[in-house]
Amino acid sequence: MARGDHPQRTPFYGVVLIVVALAAAMIVNRTAPVWVQVPVYVLAVLAAMAGFVMTFRDLS
């Protein structure tokens, strides 16, 4: 296996995307006004969906 070619790297990045999306939504829920919350929620959903695909793409 070549350097930087680890098979578990993509699922790890997917999990990181999901965790960051959840953390962003939680932080914005507590601190930001509604006009900031909505775009962050939309971006968080998109990031979580991309993370889900990256995490479970090799499951077959």
C-alpha positions in Angstrom: 0.0 0.0 0.0 1.4 3.3 -1.0 1.8 6.2 1.3 -1.5 8.2 1.6 -3.4 5.3 0.1 -5.0 3.9 3.3 -8.4 2.2 2.6 -10.0 3.6 5.8 -9.3 7.3 5.0 -12.5 8.1 3.1 -14.8 6.6 5.8 -12.9 8.6 8.5 -13.4 11.8 6.5 -17.1 11.0 6.2 -17.4 10.6 10.0 -15.5 13.8 10.5 -17.9 15.7 8.2 -20.9 14.3 10.1 -19.5 15.3 13.4 -18.6 18.8 12.2 -22.1 19.3 10.7 -23.7 18.3 14.0 -21.4 20.5 16.1 -22.1 23.5 13.8 -25.8 23.0 14.1 -25.6 22.7 17.9 -23.4 25.8 18.2 -25.6 27.9 15.9 -28.7 26.8 17.7 -27.4 28.3 20.9 -25.7 31.5 19.7 -26.9 32.8 16.4 -30.1 34.6 15.2 -32.5 32.8 13.0 -31.3 34.4 9.8 -27.9 32.8 10.4 -29.3 29.5 11.6 -31.1 28.6 8.4 -28.1 28.7 6.0 -26.0 26.9 8.5 -28.6 24.2 8.9 -28.8 23.8 5.1 -25.1 23.5 4.9 -25.0 21.1 7.8 -27.6 18.8 6.1 -25.6 18.8 2.9 -22.3 18.1 4.7 -23.9 15.3 6.8 -25.3 13.7 3.6 -21.9 13.8 1.9 -20.4 12.4 5.1 -22.9 9.6 5.1 -22.1 8.7 1.5 -18.4 8.8 2.2 -18.7 6.7 5.3 -20.9 3.9 3.8 -19.9 3.9 0.2 -17.8 0.7 0.5 -20.5 -1.2 2.4 -21.7 -3.9 0.0 
